[in-house]
Amino acid sequence: MFETLTDKLSAVFNKITSRGVLSEDDINNTMREIRIALLEADVSLPVVKDFIAKVKEQALGEKVVRSIQPGQMVVKIVHDELVKLLESGNGELNLQSVPPVCILMVGLQGSGKTTSSAKIARRLSQRNKKKVLLASLDVYRPAAQEQLAQLASQVGVASLPIIKGEKPAAITKRALDYAKKGGFDVIILDTAGRQQINQELMDEVVEIKKLSNPTEVLLVADAMIGQEACNVAKEFNDQVGITGLVLTRIDGSSRAGAALSMKMVAGVPIKFLGTGEKTDEIEEFHADRLAGRILGQGDVVSLVERAIENVDREETEKMAAKMMKGRFDLTDMLTQLRQVQKLGSLGGIISMIPGLSKFKSQIEAAGVGDNLIKKQEAIILSMTTEERKNPDIIKASRKKRIAAGSGVEVHEVNKLLKSYEQMSTMMKRMGKMGGLKGMPNPAMLKNSPLGGMFGGGMGKFPFK
C-alpha cells in the first residue's frame, strides 16, 4: 500500500536529511514535492492543502531552523501530522450492548464485504472468544449467500441457514431471532452492494439498519478505488451513518492515498486493513504504524504481532536449537519457507522492515516474491528424505529428476542449493559465535533465511 507515495516521499527526504542547514526555499521546494506526491497518490486536493499548510507552518518555525538535523525534524513533523490525519476516535469495535451485538457491513459490490465479514468473524471468534453468527442479505448476486456460508465454515463460525426467495428485511428479522435463540454474542450482517451508489441500495441499507440497530456500521472500501472514494464515503455516511472503515486490498494498491481522503470525509476511524485474500489476512488499524509504513520507516510492531499469531513457537524453538548447534538441512529450509508464507506476502513483510522498503521494487524486479517461495517449496518437496538430510549427494542425475518433479529447470535447483549452502554457512557461523551475536552487521541479511533463500537474489541489492 502507498508504494508510489512511499517512494516519492523517501526521495524528497533523502534530499534534505543530508543537509546541515535548510533555507526557506528548501522547505518550500520540499512542501511542493510532498504536495505533488500526495496528489499523485490519489489524496484529494482539500486534504492535501490542509495537510501541507500544517506541516509548512511548523517546518518554517525556529525549532527546525535551529535544529542540528533540520531534515530529520521535517521528517518528524510530516510523520506526526500523518498520524493526526489518520487518527480519529476509538479504532476498536464497539461490542458494548446486550447480546447479540450487531455489526452491519456496507459498501459497493466488489469491495470485499463478504470476505471482510468472514475475516472479522474469525478474529472475534479466535481472539475475543465470541460466538459469532454470519448472515448474508445479498439476494441479488448469484451464490453470494452460499459464498458466505462456505467462508463461515472455513473460519469456524455459524452461518444463518439459507431460505431461497427471502427478502433482505425478512432475513434480518430471522437472523436476529436465530441469534437470540442460539445464544450468539455477535451477529454480522453482510448487505448487498451495487456497481455504483444508487437510492435503491441506500434505502435498503437504511431499512436494515433500523431493524437491526447495529453498534457498528462498517463501510468496506477497496483501497484502489481512487478519487471516487470520497463520494462513496460521503454518500454512505450522509444517508446511512457509518461508524468505521475497513480498507481492503491494501497489499495490491500503490496509489491508495484515497484512503486518507475517505477517513477525512467520513470523519470516522479506520477499523481494519485487509492485507490479502486469506481469511487471516486482516489487521487492526494503528495510525502511527501506517504513518511509519508510508514514510518508509517500517512497522516492526505489526510484524512481530503477526509472527506471534501465525508462527509455530515450538517449531521455531526447535529450529533455534539446531541453529545454535550449527545444524541446518533442507527440511529446516522448507520449514522456514513455510513460516515466511504464514506472515503474509513477501512485499508486505519487506514494507514492515525499517530500511528495506526502499528496496522493494528492486526485489520484485529481480523476481523475488511469493511465487518464487512456492517454487522453492516444490523443489524441496520433490527431494527424497535422504537428499534433504544430505544435499551433497544431489548430483546431475538427481537434479534432473528433482527439476522434472517440481516443474522447474535444473538451474533453478542449482540456485536453491546455492542458497541453502549460504544459509547453512551462516547458521554454522552463528552457532560457533553464540547465536545471533555472531551476526557481524545488517549486511548479513542478504544471506539470512529471508534473503538467502531466494537464490542469492538479495545479494544484488545495495546493502552497505
VOVEXDREN-443926 format. One record per residue (C-alpha): x, y, z; residue number from 0; residue in one letter. Coordinates in steps of 0.25 Angstrom, whole numbers, always signed. Each point is the difference from the previous one (the first is absolute). Layout:
BEGIN
      xx      yy      zz     n   res
       X       Y       Z   NUM     A
...
This chain:
BEGIN
      xx      yy      zz     n   res
      +0      +0      +0     0     M
      +5     +14      -3     1     F
     +12      -5      -8     2     E
      +0     +12      -9     3     T
      -2     +10     +11     4     L
     +11      -7      +9     5     T
     +10      +0     -12     6     D
      -2     +15      -3     7     K
      +0      +4     +15     8     L
     +13      -8      +2     9     S
      +6      +7     -12    10     A
      -4     +14      +6    11     V
      +5      -3     +14    12     F
     +13      -5      -6    13     N
      +3     +13      -6    14     K
      -2      +8     +13    15     I
      +5     -10     +11    16     T
     +14      +1      -4    17     S
      +1     +15      +1    18     R
      +5      +8     +12    19     G
      -9     +12      -3    20     V
     -13      +2      -6    21     L
      -4     +13      -6    22     S
     -15      +5      -2    23     E
      +2      -3     -15    24     D
      +4     -14      +3    25     D
     -12      -2      +9    26     I
     -10      +6     -10    27     N
      +6     -10     -11    28     N
      -2     -11      +9    29     T
     -14      +3      +3    30     M
      -3      +2     -15    31     R
      +6     -14      -2    32     E
      -8      -6     +11    33     I
     -13      +6      -5    34     R
      +3      -6     -14    35     I
      +3     -14      +6    36     A
     -13      +1      +8    37     L
      -9      +4     -12    38     L
      +6     -11      -9    39     E
      -3     -10     +11    40     A
     -15      +4      -2    41     D
      -1      +8     +13    42     V
     -11     +11      -2    43     S
      +4     +14      -2    44     L
      -7      +6     +12    45     P
      +7     -10      +9    46     V
     +14      +2      -6    47     V
      -2     +16      +1    48     K
      -3      -2     +15    49     D
     +11     -10      +3    50     F
     +11      +9      -7    51     I
      -5     +12      +7    52     A
      +2      -6     +13    53     K
     +14      -6      -3    54     V
      +5     +12      -6    55     K
      -4      +9     +12    56     E
      +8      -9      +9    57     Q
     +12      -2     -10    58     A
      +2     +15      -1    59     L
      +1      +1     +15    60     G
     +13      +3      +8    61     E
      -1     -15      +5    62     K
      +4      -5     -13    63     V
      +9     +12      -5    64     V
      +9      -1     +13    65     R
      +0     -15      +0    66     S
     +13      -8      -1    67     I
      -7      -9     -10    68     Q
     -11      +8      -7    69     P
      -3     -10     -10    70     G
      -3     -10     +10    71     Q
      -9     +10      +7    72     M
      -8      +2     -12    73     V
      -2     -15      -2    74     V
      -5      -1     +15    75     K
     -10     +11      -3    76     I
      -5      -7     -12    77     V
      -1     -13      +8    78     H
      -8      +7     +11    79     D
     -10      +7      -9    80     E
      -2     -13      -7    81     L
      -4      -7     +13    82     V
      -9     +12      +3    83     K
      -6      -1     -14    84     L
      -3     -15      +2    85     L
      -4      -1     +14    86     E
     -15      +2      +4    87     S
      -7      -5     +12    88     G
      +0     -14      +5    89     N
      +5     -10     -10    90     G
      -5     -12      +8    91     E
     -13      -7      -4    92     L
     -12      +4      +9    93     N
      -5     -12      +6    94     L
      -6      +6     +13    95     Q
     -15      -3      -2    96     S
     -10     -11      +4    97     V
      +4     -13      -8    98     P
      -2      -3     -11    99     P
      +8     +13      -4   100     V
      -2      +3     -15   101     C
     +11      +5     -10   102     I
      -5      +5     -13   103     L
      +9      -2     -12   104     M
      -3     +10     -12   105     V
      +7      +4     -12   106     G
      +0      -1     -16   107     L
      +0     -13      -7   108     Q
     +14      -6      -1   109     G
      +6      +8     +12   110     S
      +2     -13      +8   111     G
     -11      +1      +9   112     K
      -3     -15      +1   113     T
     +15      -4      +2   114     T
      +2     +11     +10   115     S
     -13      -5      +8   116     S
      +6     -14      +1   117     A
     +14      +6      +4   118     K
      -6      +9     +11   119     I
      -9     -12      +5   120     A
     +13      -9      +0   121     R
      +7     +11      +8   122     R
     -11      +2     +10   123     L
      -2     -15      +2   124     S
     +15      -4      +2   125     Q
      +5     +13      +7   126     R
     -12      +5      +8   127     N
      -6     -14      +2   128     K
     -14      +5      -5   129     K
     -10      -9      -6   130     K
      -3      +6     -14   131     V
     -11      -2     -10   132     L
      +2      +4     -15   133     L
     -12      +4      -8   134     A
      -1      +4     -15   135     S
     -10     +10      -4   136     L
      +5      +0     -14   137     D
     -11      -7      -8   138     V
      +4      +7     -13   139     Y
     +14      -5      -3   140     R
      +0     -15      -5   141     P
      +5      -9     +11   142     A
      +3     +11     +10   143     A
      -7      -7     +11   144     Q
      +7     -13      -3   145     E
     +13      +7      +0   146     Q
      -1      +6     +14   147     L
      -5     -14      +5   148     A
     +13      -6      -6   149     Q
      +8     +11      +7   150     L
      -7      -2     +13   151     A
      +4     -15      +0   152     S
     +14      +3      -4   153     Q
      +2     +10     +12   154     V
      -8      -9     +10   155     G
     -12      +9      +2   156     V
     -15      -3      -2   157     A
      -8      +6     -12   158     S
     -15      +2      -1   159     L
      -7     -11      -8   160     P
      -4      +5     -14   161     I
     -14      +1      -4   162     I
      -2      +3     -15   163     K
      -8     +11      -4   164     G
      +0      +7     +14   165     E
      +2     +15      -1   166     K
     +11      +8      +8   167     P
     -10      +6     +11   168     A
      -5     -14      +3   169     A
     +14      -6      +0   170     I
      +4     +11     +10   171     T
     -12      -3      +9   172     K
      +2     -15      -1   173     R
     +15      +1      +3   174     A
      -2      +9     +13   175     L
     -10     -11      +5   176     D
      +9     -11      -4   177     Y
     +12      +7      +7   178     A
      -8      +2     +13   179     K
      -5     -14      +1   180     K
     +14      -6      -3   181     G
      +7      +9     +11   182     G
      +9      +7     -10   183     F
      +8     +12      +5   184     D
      +2      +6     -14   185     V
      -8      +0     -13   186     I
      +7      +6     -13   187     I
     -10      +4     -11   188     L
      +7      +0     -14   189     D
      -9      +9      -8   190     T
      -1      +0     -15   191     A
      +8     +10      -9   192     G
      -2      +7     -13   193     R
     +10      +3     -11   194     Q
      -3     +15      +3   195     Q
      -7      +8     +11   196     I
     -15      +1      -2   197     N
     -12      +3      +8   198     Q
      -5     -14      +0   199     E
     +12      -5      +7   200     L
      +0     +11     +10   201     M
     -15      -2      +3   202     D
      +2     -15      +2   203     E
     +12      +2     +10   204     V
      -7     +11      +8   205     V
     -12     -10      +2   206     E
      +9     -11      +4   207     I
      +7     +10     +10   208     K
     -13      +3      +6   209     K
      -4     -14      +2   210     L
     +14      -5      +5   211     S
      +4     +12      +9   212     N
     +15      -3      -2   213     P
     +11      +5      +9   214     T
      +9      +1     -12   215     E
      -2      +4     -15   216     V
     +12      -3      -7   217     L
      +3      +5     -14   218     L
      +9     -10      -8   219     V
      +7      +7     -11   220     A
     +11      -4     -10   221     D
     +13      +7      +3   222     A
      +1      +1     -16   223     M
     -13      +7      -2   224     I
      +7     +14      -2   225     G
      -7     +13      +1   226     Q
     -14      -6      -1   227     E
      +4      -4     +15   228     A
      -5     +14      +5   229     C
     -13      -1      -7   230     N
      -3     -14      +6   231     V
      +4      +4     +14   232     A
      -8     +12      +0   233     K
     -13      -6      -6   234     E
      +0     -12      +9   235     F
      +3      +9     +12   236     N
     -10     +10      -3   237     D
     -12     -10      -3   238     Q
      +4     -12      +9   239     V
     +10      +6     +10   240     G
     +12      -9      +1   241     I
      +9      -2     +13   242     T
     +13      -5      -7   243     G
      +7      -4     -12   244     L
      +6     -13      -5   245     V
     +10      +2     -11   246     L
      +3     -13      -9   247     T
     +10      -3     -10   248     R
     +11      +9      +7   249     I
     +10     -11      -4   250     D
      -3      +3     -15   251     G
      -1     +15      -1   252     S
     +11      +9      -3   253     S
      -9     +13      +0   254     R
      -8      -2     +12   255     A
      +0     +14      +4   256     G
     -15      +1      -1   257     A
      +0      -8     +13   258     A
      +4     +13      +7   259     L
     -10      +8      -7   260     S
     -12     -10      +4   261     M
      +4      +1     +14   262     K
      +0     +15      +0   263     M
     -13      +1      -8   264     V
      -8     -10      +9   265     A
      +7      +5     +13   266     G
      +0     -15      +5   267     V
     +11      -9      +4   268     P
      +7     -10      -9   269     I
      -3     -13      +8   270     K
      +7     -11      -8   271     F
      +9      -2     -12   272     L
      -1     -12      -9   273     G
     +14      -4      -4   274     T
      -4     -12      -9   275     G
     -10     -10      -5   276     E
      +2     -10     +11   277     K
     -10      +0     +12   278     T
     +11      +3     +10   279     D
      +6     +12      -8   280     E
      -7     +11      +7   281     I
      +6      +9     +11   282     E
      -4     +11      +9   283     E
      +3     +14      -4   284     F
     +10      +8      +7   285     H
      +3     +15      -5   286     A
     +14      +0      +5   287     D
      +4     -13      -7   288     R
      -6      +4     -13   289     L
      +7     +13      +0   290     A
     +13      -7      +2   291     G
      -3      -9     -12   292     R
      -4     +12      -9   293     I
     +13      +7      +4   294     L
      +8     -13      -3   295     G
      +4      -2     +15   296     Q
      -6     -14      +1   297     G
     -10      -5     +10   298     D
      +8     -10      +9   299     V
     -11      -1     +11   300     V
     -11      -5     -10   301     S
     +10     -10      -6   302     L
      +3      -5     +14   303     V
     -15      -1      +3   304     E
      -2      -8     -13   305     R
     +12      -9      +3   306     A
      -6      -3     +14   307     I
     -13      -3      -5   308     E
      +4      -9     -12   309     N
     +13      -6      +2   310     V
      +1     -13      +7   311     D
      +8      +3     +13   312     R
      +4     -14      +3   313     E
      +5      -2     -14   314     E
      +8     +13      +1   315     T
      +7      -4     +13   316     E
      +4     -14      -6   317     K
      +6      +8     -12   318     M
      +7      +9      +9   319     A
      +6     -11      +8   320     A
      +5      -7     -13   321     K
      +6     +14      -5   322     M
      +7      +1     +13   323     M
      +7     -13      -2   324     K
      +3      +4     -15   325     G
      -9     -11      -6   326     R
      -9      +4     -11   327     F
      -6      -9     -11   328     D
     -10      +2     -12   329     L
     -11      -4      +9   330     T
      +3     +11      +9   331     D
      +0     +10     -12   332     M
     -13      -6      -4   333     L
      -6      +4     +14   334     T
      +6     +14      -1   335     Q
      -7      +2     -14   336     L
     -13      -4      +6   337     R
      +2      +8     +12   338     Q
      +2     +12      -9   339     V
     -12      -3      -8   340     Q
      -8      +1     +13   341     K
      +4     +14      +2   342     L
      -7      +5     -13   343     G
      +5      +4     -13   344     S
     +15      +3      -1   345     L
      -3     +14      -5   346     G
      -8      +3     +13   347     G
     +11      -6      +8   348     I
     +11      +8      -6   349     I
      -8     +13      +1   350     S
      +0      -2     +15   351     M
     +15      -2      +2   352     I
      +6     +14      +2   353     P
     +10      +4     -11   354     G
      -5     -12      -9   355     L
     -12      +7      -6   356     S
      +9      +8      -9   357     K
      +5     -12      -7   358     F
     -14      -7      -2   359     K
      -1      +4     -15   360     S
     +14      -6      -2   361     Q
      -3     -12      +7   362     I
     -13      -2      -9   363     E
      +8      +3     -12   364     A
     +10     -11      +3   365     A
     -12     -10      +0   366     G
      +1      -2     +15   367     V
     -14      -2      +5   368     G
     -11      -9      +5   369     D
      +0      -8     -13   370     N
     +15      -3      +2   371     L
      -3      -5     +14   372     I
     -10     -10      -5   373     K
      +9      -4     -11   374     K
     +12      -3     +10   375     Q
     -10      -7      +9   376     E
      -4      -9     -12   377     A
     +15      -3      -3   378     I
      +3      -4     +15   379     I
     -13      -9      +0   380     L
      +5      -7     -13   381     S
     +12      -5      +8   382     M
      +1     -13      +8   383     T
      +2      +0     +15   384     T
     +15      -4      -2   385     E
      +2     +12     -10   386     E
      -5     +10     +10   387     R
      +8      -5     +11   388     K
     +13      -1      -8   389     N
      -1     +10     -12   390     P
     +15      -4      -4   391     D
      -6     -13      -7   392     I
      -8      +9     -10   393     I
      +8      -2     -13   394     K
      -4      +2     -14   395     A
     -10     -11      -2   396     S
      -7      +3     +13   397     R
      -1     +14      -3   398     K
      -7      -3     -14   399     K
     -10      -9      +8   400     R
      -3     +11     +10   401     I
      -2     +10     -10   402     A
      -9      -9      -8   403     A
      -8      -3     +13   404     G
      -2     +15      +3   405     S
      -2      +5     -14   406     G
     +12      +9      +0   407     V
     +14      +1      -7   408     E
     +12      -6      +5   409     V
      +7     +13      +2   410     H
     -11      +4     +10   411     E
      +3     -13      +8   412     V
     +15      +5      +0   413     N
      -5     +14      +5   414     K
      -7      -6     +12   415     L
     +12      -9      +3   416     L
      +9     +12      +0   417     K
     -10      +8      +9   418     S
      +0     -12      +9   419     Y
     +15      +0      +1   420     E
      +0     +15      +3   421     Q
     -10      -2     +11   422     M
      +7     -12      +6   423     S
     +13      +7      +0   424     T
      -6     +12      +8   425     M
      -7     -10     +10   426     M
     +13      -7      +3   427     K
      +7     +14      +2   428     R
     -11      +4      +9   429     M
      +1     -13      +8   430     G
     +15      +2      +2   431     K
      -2     +15      +4   432     M
     -11      -2     +10   433     G
     -13      +2      -9   434     G
      -5     +13      -5   435     L
     +12      +7      +7   436     K
      +8      -7     -11   437     G
      -7      +9     -11   438     M
     +11     +10      -3   439     P
      -9     +11      -6   440     N
     -13      +3      -7   441     P
      +6      -4     -14   442     A
      -1     -14      +4   443     M
     -15      +1      -3   444     L
      +3      -3     -14   445     K
      +4     -14      +4   446     N
     -10      -2     +11   447     S
     -13      -9      +0   448     P
      -7     +12      -6   449     L
     +10      +3     -10   450     G
      +9     -12      -3   451     G
     -12      -9      -3   452     M
      -3      +8     -13   453     F
     +11      -6      -9   454     G
     +11     +11      +5   455     G
      -9     +11      -6   456     G
      +1      +9     +12   457     M
     +15      +0      -3   458     G
      -3      +9     -12   459     K
      -6     +11      +9   460     F
      +8     +12      +6   461     P
      +1      -5     +14   462     F
     +12      +8      +6   463     K
